[in-house]
Amino acid sequence: MEIRIEIGGEKHRNYASVISEMIQNAAQKKGTILALRKPEFILEKIIQGKSVIALDEEIVVGFCYFQNWENDAFIAHSGLIINENYLGRGLSKKIKKLIFDVSRQKFPKAKIFGLTTSLPVMKINSELGYRPVTFSELTDDEQFWKGCQSCVNYDILTRTERKNCLCTGMLMNPNE
């Protein structure tokens, strides 16, 4: 069977709990720095069309979502997750490309950003036109930064007054 990569929608609502669990399991198993997301949050992104889901028949093999900040001035791409049984197939790149294209179509003037510790994600982001930036170039929205609270390194972020963390901030500014 061929893996389908689709924009999230109503027909994907049943996958929210599975995706939330995938994120939690990856964070625990690998010690990966991931912001945990509840099924209700994931469901909201799916229904709003602000997500991309990869499926092998009915098995969730990948996911990513985006969220708007500061009256659509910023879009954050987050929650990229790949089922460990499907690693090495280029799914991360395909998912990131589609979420990038969808968010650019919906919000062409928005600056797109993400936080990551993953070198492969940094490479994909660079290919999409992102560049590494200081956190001061990202959104000031307190709600965004509260999303980092479930990360094991949140204390670093708060101790440094949001100037440093283990994550790298990456930004694609359509005006540059």
TORDO-322345 format. One record per residue (C-alpha): residue number from 1; residue in one letter; chain; x, y, z. Coordinates in pm, 1 decimal. Each point is the difference from the previous one (the first is absolute). Example, Ala and Ser with C-alpha at 12.3 -4.5 7.8 and 13.67 -1.06 7.14 Angstrom:
+-----+------+-----+----------+----------+----------+
| seq | type | mol |        x |        y |        z |
+-----+------+-----+----------+----------+----------+
|   1 |    A |   A |   1230.0 |   -450.0 |    780.0 |
|   2 |    S |   A |    137.0 |    344.0 |    -66.0 |
+-----+------+-----+----------+----------+----------+
This chain:
+-----+------+-----+----------+----------+----------+
| seq | type | mol |        x |        y |        z |
+-----+------+-----+----------+----------+----------+
|   1 |    M |   A |      0.0 |      0.0 |      0.0 |
|   2 |    E |   A |    109.8 |    353.1 |    -67.8 |
|   3 |    I |   A |     26.8 |    246.3 |    286.2 |
|   4 |    R |   A |   -247.9 |    286.7 |    -35.5 |
|   5 |    I |   A |     98.7 |    345.4 |    123.7 |
|   6 |    E |   A |   -308.1 |    217.5 |     40.5 |
|   7 |    I |   A |   -114.3 |    327.2 |    146.9 |
|   8 |    G |   A |   -183.9 |    -73.9 |    322.5 |
|   9 |    G |   A |   -376.1 |     17.5 |     -9.2 |
|  10 |    E |   A |   -319.3 |   -132.3 |    151.5 |
|  11 |    K |   A |     64.0 |   -351.6 |   -134.6 |
|  12 |    H |   A |    318.4 |    -17.6 |    212.4 |
|  13 |    R |   A |   -161.7 |     84.5 |    334.9 |
|  14 |    N |   A |     39.1 |   -355.4 |    133.7 |
|  15 |    Y |   A |    379.2 |     26.3 |    -16.3 |
|  16 |    A |   A |     43.0 |    277.9 |    259.9 |
|  17 |    S |   A |     54.1 |   -232.3 |    297.4 |
|  18 |    V |   A |    242.0 |   -220.2 |   -194.3 |
|  19 |    I |   A |    205.4 |    304.3 |   -103.3 |
|  20 |    S |   A |      6.8 |    138.8 |    354.5 |
|  21 |    E |   A |    117.2 |   -339.5 |    124.8 |
|  22 |    M |   A |    266.6 |    -18.8 |   -274.8 |
|  23 |    I |   A |    142.1 |    333.3 |    115.2 |
|  24 |    Q |   A |      0.5 |   -107.5 |    364.8 |
|  25 |    N |   A |    160.7 |   -337.6 |    -75.1 |
|  26 |    A |   A |    273.1 |    156.7 |   -213.2 |
|  27 |    A |   A |     78.0 |    251.8 |    272.9 |
|  28 |    Q |   A |     26.6 |   -273.5 |    263.4 |
|  29 |    K |   A |    182.1 |   -259.9 |   -207.0 |
|  30 |    K |   A |    263.5 |    218.2 |   -157.4 |
|  31 |    G |   A |     23.3 |    271.7 |    260.5 |
|  32 |    T |   A |    -88.3 |    225.3 |   -289.8 |
|  33 |    I |   A |    -84.2 |    357.5 |     72.1 |
|  34 |    L |   A |   -363.4 |     19.3 |   -103.7 |
|  35 |    A |   A |   -286.6 |    215.7 |    117.5 |
|  36 |    L |   A |   -275.6 |   -241.5 |     96.4 |
|  37 |    R |   A |   -344.4 |     62.4 |   -145.9 |
|  38 |    K |   A |   -333.6 |   -132.3 |    124.3 |
|  39 |    P |   A |   -235.2 |   -177.7 |   -242.4 |
|  40 |    E |   A |   -243.3 |    294.4 |     14.1 |
|  41 |    F |   A |    271.6 |    237.5 |   -120.2 |
|  42 |    I |   A |    101.5 |   -235.5 |   -283.3 |
|  43 |    L |   A |   -366.6 |    -45.8 |    -97.5 |
|  44 |    E |   A |    -45.0 |    377.3 |    -23.7 |
|  45 |    K |   A |    294.5 |     30.0 |   -240.1 |
|  46 |    I |   A |   -128.6 |   -292.4 |   -208.7 |
|  47 |    I |   A |   -351.5 |    140.9 |    -33.3 |
|  48 |    Q |   A |    128.5 |    352.9 |    -75.4 |
|  49 |    G |   A |    206.7 |   -129.4 |   -293.4 |
|  50 |    K |   A |    316.3 |    112.0 |    177.6 |
|  51 |    S |   A |    168.9 |   -337.0 |     -7.9 |
|  52 |    V |   A |    147.8 |   -259.5 |   -228.9 |
|  53 |    I |   A |    -41.6 |   -369.4 |     66.7 |
|  54 |    A |   A |    177.3 |   -292.7 |   -166.3 |
|  55 |    L |   A |   -183.9 |   -331.4 |    -12.5 |
|  56 |    D |   A |     86.7 |   -351.4 |   -105.2 |
|  57 |    E |   A |   -354.0 |   -124.2 |    -48.9 |
|  58 |    E |   A |   -137.7 |     78.9 |    349.8 |
|  59 |    I |   A |    335.3 |     14.3 |    182.2 |
|  60 |    V |   A |    121.7 |    348.1 |     93.0 |
|  61 |    V |   A |    359.5 |     20.4 |   -116.8 |
|  62 |    G |   A |     61.1 |    374.6 |     29.2 |
|  63 |    F |   A |   -147.1 |    331.0 |    108.8 |
|  64 |    C |   A |     72.4 |    373.0 |     26.4 |
|  65 |    Y |   A |   -214.8 |    304.4 |     76.0 |
|  66 |    F |   A |     16.3 |    377.0 |    -10.1 |
|  67 |    Q |   A |   -135.9 |    273.1 |    219.0 |
|  68 |    N |   A |    -48.0 |    374.0 |    -53.3 |
|  69 |    W |   A |    145.9 |    263.4 |    232.4 |
|  70 |    E |   A |    -18.3 |    379.6 |     30.5 |
|  71 |    N |   A |   -300.0 |     51.0 |   -230.4 |
|  72 |    D |   A |    145.1 |   -227.3 |   -268.8 |
|  73 |    A |   A |    336.1 |    181.3 |    -10.6 |
|  74 |    F |   A |    168.5 |   -328.0 |    101.8 |
|  75 |    I |   A |    -72.0 |   -364.4 |    -74.1 |
|  76 |    A |   A |    168.8 |   -269.5 |    208.2 |
|  77 |    H |   A |     53.1 |   -346.9 |   -145.2 |
|  78 |    S |   A |      3.2 |   -252.6 |    282.1 |
|  79 |    G |   A |    -56.9 |   -357.0 |    102.9 |
|  80 |    L |   A |    183.9 |   -173.4 |   -284.1 |
|  81 |    I |   A |     -9.6 |   -367.0 |     86.5 |
|  82 |    I |   A |     77.7 |   -312.1 |   -204.7 |
|  83 |    N |   A |    -97.0 |   -353.8 |    101.1 |
|  84 |    E |   A |    332.9 |   -168.1 |     80.2 |
|  85 |    N |   A |    -86.4 |   -292.8 |   -229.6 |
|  86 |    Y |   A |     -6.7 |    243.6 |   -294.8 |
|  87 |    L |   A |    320.3 |    194.4 |     58.1 |
|  88 |    G |   A |    244.7 |     38.8 |   -287.0 |
|  89 |    R |   A |   -263.4 |     35.6 |   -272.7 |
|  90 |    G |   A |     13.0 |    377.6 |    -42.3 |
|  91 |    L |   A |   -336.1 |     53.5 |    172.0 |
|  92 |    S |   A |    121.1 |    288.1 |    216.5 |
|  93 |    K |   A |    102.0 |    196.1 |   -308.2 |
|  94 |    K |   A |   -328.5 |    -69.8 |   -180.6 |
|  95 |    I |   A |   -210.1 |     91.4 |    303.7 |
|  96 |    K |   A |    200.1 |    317.9 |     66.7 |
|  97 |    K |   A |    -28.1 |    104.1 |   -366.0 |
|  98 |    L |   A |   -378.2 |    -43.3 |     -2.2 |
|  99 |    I |   A |    -55.6 |    178.6 |    335.4 |
| 100 |    F |   A |    226.3 |    279.5 |   -128.1 |
| 101 |    D |   A |   -197.3 |     30.9 |   -325.2 |
| 102 |    V |   A |   -338.6 |     -7.3 |    177.2 |
| 103 |    S |   A |     96.4 |    266.5 |    252.6 |
| 104 |    R |   A |    157.4 |    219.6 |   -272.6 |
| 105 |    Q |   A |   -319.2 |    -23.1 |   -208.9 |
| 106 |    K |   A |   -223.9 |     86.0 |    294.5 |
| 107 |    F |   A |    228.9 |    268.2 |    147.1 |
| 108 |    P |   A |    238.4 |    122.3 |   -273.5 |
| 109 |    K |   A |    131.6 |    299.2 |    199.5 |
| 110 |    A |   A |     64.4 |   -190.2 |    324.6 |
| 111 |    K |   A |    346.0 |    -79.2 |    128.6 |
| 112 |    I |   A |     27.4 |   -375.6 |     48.3 |
| 113 |    F |   A |    206.3 |   -137.4 |    283.6 |
| 114 |    G |   A |     76.4 |   -305.4 |    205.1 |
| 115 |    L |   A |    211.1 |   -115.8 |    289.9 |
| 116 |    T |   A |    204.3 |   -317.1 |    -35.6 |
| 117 |    T |   A |    296.5 |   -196.0 |    127.5 |
| 118 |    S |   A |     -6.3 |   -235.2 |   -299.6 |
| 119 |    L |   A |    277.0 |     40.1 |   -257.8 |
| 120 |    P |   A |   -209.1 |   -166.9 |   -274.5 |
| 121 |    V |   A |   -286.7 |    244.7 |     69.2 |
| 122 |    M |   A |    245.0 |    291.3 |     -8.1 |
| 123 |    K |   A |    119.6 |   -120.7 |   -341.1 |
| 124 |    I |   A |   -356.9 |    -29.5 |   -132.0 |
| 125 |    N |   A |    -85.7 |    344.0 |    138.9 |
| 126 |    S |   A |    308.6 |    150.0 |   -165.6 |
| 127 |    E |   A |   -105.2 |   -149.2 |   -334.9 |
| 128 |    L |   A |   -340.6 |    168.6 |     45.5 |
| 129 |    G |   A |    163.7 |    340.2 |     57.3 |
| 130 |    Y |   A |     17.0 |     14.0 |    378.5 |
| 131 |    R |   A |    306.4 |    138.1 |    173.5 |
| 132 |    P |   A |    115.0 |    -39.0 |    360.5 |
| 133 |    V |   A |    -97.6 |    301.0 |    213.0 |
| 134 |    T |   A |      7.1 |    116.4 |    357.9 |
| 135 |    F |   A |   -321.9 |    -47.1 |    192.9 |
| 136 |    S |   A |    -49.4 |    378.6 |      0.7 |
| 137 |    E |   A |    -88.2 |    -23.5 |   -372.3 |
| 138 |    L |   A |   -285.3 |   -240.3 |     72.8 |
| 139 |    T |   A |   -345.5 |     70.5 |    136.8 |
| 140 |    D |   A |    -36.4 |    183.0 |    329.9 |
| 141 |    D |   A |   -333.5 |   -170.2 |     65.5 |
| 142 |    E |   A |     11.1 |   -141.5 |    353.7 |
| 143 |    Q |   A |   -240.1 |   -280.2 |    -96.5 |
| 144 |    F |   A |    250.0 |   -135.2 |   -250.3 |
| 145 |    W |   A |    275.3 |    -13.5 |    258.3 |
| 146 |    K |   A |   -231.5 |   -163.3 |    254.9 |
| 147 |    G |   A |    -19.0 |   -288.1 |   -246.1 |
| 148 |    C |   A |    361.5 |    -75.3 |     88.4 |
| 149 |    Q |   A |    -93.3 |    -74.7 |    362.1 |
| 150 |    S |   A |    -25.7 |   -374.9 |    -59.3 |
| 151 |    C |   A |    355.8 |    -10.3 |   -137.8 |
| 152 |    V |   A |    271.8 |   -134.9 |    230.1 |
| 153 |    N |   A |    209.0 |    312.4 |    -70.6 |
| 154 |    Y |   A |   -262.9 |    259.2 |     86.2 |
| 155 |    D |   A |    204.1 |    106.5 |    301.6 |
| 156 |    I |   A |    286.6 |    102.3 |   -232.3 |
| 157 |    L |   A |   -236.7 |    212.7 |   -207.0 |
| 158 |    T |   A |   -143.5 |    177.3 |    304.9 |
| 159 |    R |   A |    334.2 |     35.7 |    181.3 |
| 160 |    T |   A |    146.4 |    179.3 |   -302.3 |
| 161 |    E |   A |   -309.0 |    222.1 |    -42.7 |
| 162 |    R |   A |    -73.5 |   -168.3 |   -334.3 |
| 163 |    K |   A |    337.6 |     87.1 |   -146.5 |
| 164 |    N |   A |    145.7 |   -354.6 |     -6.6 |
| 165 |    C |   A |   -108.0 |   -360.9 |     -0.9 |
| 166 |    L |   A |    114.6 |   -326.0 |   -154.5 |
| 167 |    C |   A |   -236.9 |     57.4 |   -291.7 |
| 168 |    T |   A |    100.9 |    198.1 |   -305.8 |
| 169 |    G |   A |   -248.1 |    257.7 |   -119.9 |
| 170 |    M |   A |    -40.8 |      2.8 |   -377.8 |
| 171 |    L |   A |   -192.1 |    262.0 |   -197.1 |
| 172 |    M |   A |   -115.3 |     44.4 |   -357.7 |
| 173 |    N |   A |    -79.2 |    365.6 |    -64.5 |
| 174 |    P |   A |   -186.6 |     47.8 |   -330.0 |
| 175 |    N |   A |    117.5 |    364.2 |     -8.2 |
| 176 |    E |   A |    367.3 |    -97.2 |    -24.7 |
+-----+------+-----+----------+----------+----------+
